[in-house]
């Protein structure tokens, strides 16, 4: 991707993950191109990449839409997260250096402050960073690669079926998981990760009512 495509990609992905672009909302190439001052070609390339990441669905003769995850697809995302994160956290317990754990602790502290400040968008970002940090500590690039996509997909799923605000309990769970990793307790860390993901999944109500925001042009003009 060239620099302009990367800029468009980051902005659209951020808008999806932060629930500004809602599931089933159409992503009109012309409107996006006008918002970023480019032709449709780079926009089309970006939408293809987001389609590969399953954040966008391209329907022939209809266009591109923010992905709507069915109930079964949502369950499958959480199943894959459990499989990957359980293994990642066990490797993190074994392989993380003391220096890495110290940096990890700083991230957990920043996340707690974010929740206390009631900054929901920042809380979403910090939550994702926490889980990806575990994948990083596991020293397996594939953990990070696949979890990054699954975490983004989880944000979309929560925007469809979940609550519209962050929970402090999420941050507390992260703190307990961090402590287990710091103690090198693989069994406890695994147990806590499973419980954490299960609680998130249990908050999903599978209510398919949506609130579609205004035009794409208005949305991206406000972001630029």
C-alpha positions as CSV (number, residue, x, y, z in Angstrom):
1,X,0.0,0.0,0.0
2,X,1.2,3.5,-0.8
3,X,1.1,6.2,1.9
4,X,-2.3,7.6,0.8
5,X,-3.9,4.1,0.7
6,X,-2.4,3.5,4.2
7,X,-4.0,6.7,5.5
8,X,-7.4,5.8,4.1
9,X,-7.0,2.2,5.4
10,X,-6.2,3.4,8.9
11,X,-9.1,5.9,9.0
12,X,-11.7,3.5,7.8
13,X,-10.5,0.6,10.0
14,X,-10.4,2.9,13.0
15,X,-13.9,4.1,12.2
16,X,-15.1,0.5,12.1
17,X,-13.3,-0.7,15.2
18,X,-14.5,2.4,17.1
19,X,-18.0,1.8,16.0
20,X,-18.5,5.0,14.1
21,X,-19.1,3.0,10.9
22,X,-21.8,0.6,11.8
23,X,-22.4,-3.0,10.6
24,X,-24.3,-3.2,7.2
25,X,-23.5,0.5,6.4
26,X,-22.5,0.9,2.8
27,X,-19.1,2.2,2.0
28,X,-19.6,4.2,-1.2
29,X,-16.3,4.5,-3.1
30,X,-17.2,7.9,-4.6
31,X,-18.0,9.4,-1.2
32,X,-14.8,8.1,0.4
33,X,-12.7,9.2,-2.6
34,X,-14.1,12.7,-2.4
35,X,-13.6,12.8,1.4
36,X,-9.9,11.9,1.0
37,X,-9.3,13.8,-2.3
38,X,-8.3,10.7,-4.3
39,X,-9.6,8.7,-7.2
40,X,-11.6,5.5,-6.6
41,X,-8.7,3.2,-7.3
42,X,-6.9,3.6,-3.9
43,X,-10.3,3.4,-2.1
44,X,-11.0,0.1,-4.0
45,X,-7.7,-1.3,-2.9
46,X,-8.3,-0.4,0.7
47,X,-11.8,-2.0,0.7
48,X,-10.3,-5.2,-0.7
49,X,-7.8,-5.3,2.1
50,X,-10.5,-4.7,4.7
51,X,-12.5,-7.4,3.0
52,X,-9.6,-9.8,3.5
53,X,-9.6,-8.9,7.2
54,X,-13.4,-9.6,7.3
55,X,-14.2,-6.0,8.4
56,X,-15.8,-5.2,5.1
57,X,-18.0,-7.4,2.8
58,X,-18.0,-6.8,-0.9
59,X,-21.1,-7.8,-2.7
60,X,-21.0,-8.1,-6.5
61,X,-23.2,-5.4,-8.2
62,X,-24.1,-3.9,-4.9
63,X,-20.9,-2.5,-3.3
64,X,-19.0,-2.7,-0.1
65,X,-20.5,-2.8,3.4
66,X,-19.3,-2.9,6.9
67,X,-19.4,-6.6,7.9
68,X,-22.5,-7.9,9.7
69,X,-21.5,-10.9,11.8
70,X,-24.2,-13.5,12.2
71,X,-24.7,-15.1,15.6
72,X,-22.8,-18.2,14.5
73,X,-20.0,-16.2,13.1
74,X,-19.7,-14.2,16.3
75,X,-19.5,-17.4,18.3
76,X,-16.8,-18.7,15.9
77,X,-14.7,-15.6,16.5
78,X,-14.8,-16.1,20.2
79,X,-13.9,-19.8,19.8
80,X,-10.8,-18.9,17.8
81,X,-9.8,-16.2,20.2
82,X,-10.0,-18.7,23.1
83,X,-7.8,-21.2,21.1
84,X,-5.2,-18.6,20.2
85,X,-5.2,-16.6,23.5
86,X,-5.0,-19.6,25.8
87,X,-1.8,-20.8,24.0
88,X,-0.4,-17.2,23.7
89,X,-0.8,-16.5,27.4
90,X,0.9,-19.8,28.3
91,X,3.9,-19.0,26.1
92,X,3.9,-15.5,27.5
93,X,4.2,-16.9,31.0
94,X,7.3,-18.9,29.9
95,X,9.0,-16.5,27.6
96,X,8.4,-13.0,28.8
97,X,11.5,-11.2,30.1
98,X,11.4,-9.1,33.3
99,X,11.9,-6.0,31.2
100,X,8.9,-6.9,29.0
101,X,6.8,-7.6,32.1
102,X,7.7,-4.2,33.5
103,X,6.6,-2.5,30.2
104,X,3.4,-4.6,30.3
105,X,2.7,-3.4,33.8
106,X,2.9,0.2,32.6
107,X,0.3,-0.6,29.9
108,X,-2.0,-2.1,32.4
109,X,-1.7,1.0,34.6
110,X,-2.4,3.3,31.7
111,X,-5.5,1.2,30.8
112,X,-6.8,1.6,34.4
113,X,-6.5,5.4,34.2
114,X,-8.3,5.4,30.8
115,X,-11.3,3.6,32.3
116,X,-11.3,6.0,35.3
117,X,-11.4,8.9,32.9
118,X,-14.4,7.3,31.1
119,X,-12.8,7.6,27.7
120,X,-14.6,4.8,25.9
121,X,-12.8,5.1,22.5
122,X,-9.4,5.1,24.3
123,X,-10.6,2.1,26.4
124,X,-11.3,0.1,23.3
125,X,-7.8,0.8,22.0
126,X,-6.2,0.0,25.3
127,X,-8.1,-3.3,25.6
128,X,-6.9,-4.4,22.2
129,X,-3.3,-3.4,23.0
130,X,-3.5,-5.5,26.2
131,X,-4.4,-8.7,24.3
132,X,-1.9,-8.0,21.5
133,X,0.8,-7.4,24.1
134,X,0.3,-11.0,25.3
135,X,0.6,-12.2,21.7
136,X,3.9,-10.2,21.5
137,X,5.2,-11.7,24.7
138,X,4.5,-15.2,23.3
139,X,7.1,-14.6,20.6
140,X,5.1,-16.1,17.8
141,X,4.2,-13.6,15.0
142,X,1.2,-15.7,13.9
143,X,-0.4,-15.2,17.3
144,X,-0.2,-11.5,16.8
145,X,-1.2,-11.6,13.1
146,X,-4.4,-13.5,13.6
147,X,-5.4,-12.0,17.0
148,X,-5.1,-8.5,15.5
149,X,-7.8,-9.4,13.0
150,X,-10.0,-11.3,15.5
151,X,-9.8,-8.4,18.0
152,X,-11.0,-6.0,15.3
153,X,-13.8,-8.3,14.4
154,X,-14.8,-8.6,18.1
155,X,-15.2,-4.8,18.2
156,X,-17.7,-5.0,15.3
157,X,-19.5,-7.9,17.0
158,X,-19.8,-5.9,20.2
159,X,-21.2,-3.0,18.2
160,X,-23.9,-5.3,16.9
161,X,-24.8,-7.4,19.9
162,X,-23.2,-5.8,22.9
163,X,-23.2,-2.7,25.1
164,X,-22.2,0.7,23.9
165,X,-19.8,1.5,26.8
166,X,-16.7,0.0,28.3
167,X,-16.6,-1.9,31.6
168,X,-14.2,-1.4,34.4
169,X,-14.4,-5.1,35.1
170,X,-12.6,-5.7,31.8
171,X,-9.7,-3.7,33.1
172,X,-9.7,-5.5,36.4
173,X,-9.6,-8.9,34.5
174,X,-6.7,-7.6,32.6
175,X,-4.9,-6.7,35.8
176,X,-5.4,-10.3,37.2
177,X,-4.2,-11.8,33.9
178,X,-1.1,-9.6,34.0
179,X,-0.4,-10.7,37.6
180,X,-0.7,-14.4,36.6
181,X,1.8,-13.9,33.8
182,X,4.1,-12.0,36.1
183,X,3.9,-15.0,38.5
184,X,4.6,-17.4,35.6
185,X,1.4,-19.3,36.5
186,X,0.3,-20.8,33.2
187,X,-2.7,-22.6,34.5
188,X,-4.1,-19.6,36.3
189,X,-3.4,-17.3,33.4
190,X,-5.2,-19.7,31.0
191,X,-8.2,-19.9,33.4
192,X,-8.4,-16.1,33.7
193,X,-8.3,-15.6,29.9
194,X,-11.0,-18.1,29.4
195,X,-13.2,-16.5,32.1
196,X,-12.5,-13.0,30.7
197,X,-13.5,-13.9,27.1
198,X,-16.5,-15.8,28.4
199,X,-17.8,-12.8,30.3
200,X,-17.5,-10.6,27.2
201,X,-19.4,-13.2,25.2
202,X,-22.1,-13.5,27.9
203,X,-22.8,-9.7,27.6
204,X,-23.8,-10.1,23.9
205,X,-27.6,-10.0,23.5
206,X,-27.8,-10.8,19.8
207,X,-30.1,-7.8,19.2
208,X,-29.8,-6.8,15.5
209,X,-31.2,-3.3,15.8
210,X,-28.8,-0.8,14.3
211,X,-28.4,3.0,14.3
212,X,-26.9,4.0,11.0
213,X,-24.8,7.3,11.2
214,X,-25.0,10.2,8.7
215,X,-23.2,10.3,5.4
216,X,-19.7,9.0,4.9
217,X,-18.5,12.4,3.7
218,X,-19.6,14.0,6.9
219,X,-17.9,11.3,9.0
220,X,-14.5,11.4,7.3
221,X,-14.5,15.1,7.0
222,X,-14.8,15.3,10.8
223,X,-11.9,12.8,11.2
224,X,-9.4,14.5,8.9
